């Protein structure tokens, strides 16, 4: 019998972006965010940390930007191990792209800083508080959006001896057309567990008790239909602990009536808005 939920060891893999200016985007994610070039093949650049892919840039200048109210990427969230590492990254982006900062917040479970990359894709840089400090109420994680002073944070945590900081994709946040449809796809079918339904306008989901591996909101995209090919999100990768777990998820998705593509290394499918999700073994 197939499990109805994703394994607790689930994590997020690389985010693929379709980009118009490959050089500018590569410079941003290496020079400012601190990722390393792992491989370059044709029109694709793979960026990561310690040889692990974190972001893939696909050059496709023929594509146009999506409209403001369409489904797609809300932000890619880069997770740092320490507050000092996060401070390095925030200072790095702010100094090299000083008009790209869009906000900061204390979410109770994490501290987060928000930016836009050179092509307008949302970027979150964040640090998790220890899980023992998280609070759950009636089965939902307690999160908030409290003020977080960037200058005070940097004053307290910036260590000038740190010259680089490794990061992974901690979570991915999407713009979608319907929270109910997102719940049906990402929870009922894919197997995430709901951690928070934020007033019917945003859904947070995870595996293994994390605060969220993915989120979906309708803040600007309520009622959006299927995406047309555009710049921005190309693919979201979800990593499971084994190929057997991937196969089990594929079996569950087929039983749910969804169409999947299986290349032997993983499976891929579209969510209801055409956001491509790839599931593979870590």
Secondary structure in CASP SS format (residue, H / E / C, confidence):
PFRMAT SS
TARGET T0000
AUTHOR 0000-0000-0000
METHOD secondary structure of the structure
MODEL  1
X C 1.00
X C 1.00
X C 1.00
X C 1.00
X C 1.00
X C 1.00
X C 1.00
X C 1.00
X C 1.00
X C 1.00
X E 1.00
X E 1.00
X E 1.00
X E 1.00
X E 1.00
X E 1.00
X E 1.00
X E 1.00
X E 1.00
X C 1.00
X C 1.00
X H 1.00
X H 1.00
X H 1.00
X H 1.00
X H 1.00
X H 1.00
X H 1.00
X H 1.00
X H 1.00
X H 1.00
X H 1.00
X C 1.00
X C 1.00
X C 1.00
X E 1.00
X E 1.00
X E 1.00
X E 1.00
X E 1.00
X E 1.00
X C 1.00
X C 1.00
X E 1.00
X E 1.00
X E 1.00
X E 1.00
X E 1.00
X E 1.00
X C 1.00
X C 1.00
X E 1.00
X E 1.00
X E 1.00
X E 1.00
X E 1.00
X E 1.00
X E 1.00
X E 1.00
X C 1.00
X C 1.00
X C 1.00
X C 1.00
X C 1.00
X C 1.00
X C 1.00
X C 1.00
X C 1.00
X C 1.00
X C 1.00
X C 1.00
X E 1.00
X E 1.00
X E 1.00
X E 1.00
X E 1.00
X E 1.00
X E 1.00
X E 1.00
X E 1.00
X C 1.00
X C 1.00
X H 1.00
X H 1.00
X H 1.00
X H 1.00
X H 1.00
X H 1.00
X H 1.00
X H 1.00
X H 1.00
X H 1.00
X H 1.00
X H 1.00
X H 1.00
X H 1.00
X C 1.00
X C 1.00
X C 1.00
X C 1.00
X E 1.00
X E 1.00
X E 1.00
X E 1.00
X E 1.00
X E 1.00
X C 1.00
X C 1.00
X C 1.00
X E 1.00
X E 1.00
X E 1.00
X E 1.00
X E 1.00
X E 1.00
X E 1.00
X C 1.00
X C 1.00
X C 1.00
X C 1.00
X C 1.00
X E 1.00
X E 1.00
X E 1.00
X E 1.00
X E 1.00
X E 1.00
X E 1.00
X C 1.00
X C 1.00
X H 1.00
X H 1.00
X H 1.00
X C 1.00
X C 1.00
X E 1.00
X E 1.00
X C 1.00
X C 1.00
X E 1.00
X E 1.00
X C 1.00
X C 1.00
X C 1.00
X C 1.00
X E 1.00
X C 1.00
X C 1.00
X C 1.00
X H 1.00
X H 1.00
X H 1.00
X H 1.00
X H 1.00
X H 1.00
X H 1.00
X H 1.00
X C 1.00
X C 1.00
X C 1.00
X C 1.00
X C 1.00
X C 1.00
X C 1.00
X C 1.00
X C 1.00
X E 1.00
X E 1.00
X E 1.00
X E 1.00
X E 1.00
X E 1.00
X E 1.00
X E 1.00
X E 1.00
X C 1.00
X C 1.00
X C 1.00
X H 1.00
X H 1.00
X H 1.00
X H 1.00
X H 1.00
X H 1.00
X H 1.00
X H 1.00
X H 1.00
X H 1.00
X H 1.00
X C 1.00
X C 1.00
X C 1.00
X E 1.00
X E 1.00
X E 1.00
X E 1.00
X E 1.00
X E 1.00
X C 1.00
X C 1.00
X C 1.00
X E 1.00
X E 1.00
X E 1.00
X E 1.00
X E 1.00
X C 1.00
X C 1.00
X C 1.00
X C 1.00
X C 1.00
X C 1.00
X C 1.00
X E 1.00
X E 1.00
X E 1.00
X E 1.00
X C 1.00
X C 1.00
X C 1.00
X C 1.00
X C 1.00
X C 1.00
X C 1.00
X C 1.00
X C 1.00
X C 1.00
X C 1.00
X C 1.00
X C 1.00
X C 1.00
X E 1.00
X E 1.00
X E 1.00
X E 1.00
X E 1.00
X E 1.00
X E 1.00
X E 1.00
X E 1.00
X C 1.00
X C 1.00
X H 1.00
X H 1.00
X H 1.00
X H 1.00
X H 1.00
X H 1.00
X H 1.00
X H 1.00
X H 1.00
X H 1.00
X H 1.00
X H 1.00
X H 1.00
X C 1.00
X C 1.00
X C 1.00
X C 1.00
X C 1.00
X E 1.00
X E 1.00
X C 1.00
X C 1.00
X C 1.00
X E 1.00
X E 1.00
X E 1.00
X E 1.00
X E 1.00
X C 1.00
X C 1.00
X C 1.00
X C 1.00
X C 1.00
X E 1.00
X E 1.00
X E 1.00
X E 1.00
X E 1.00
X E 1.00
X C 1.00
END
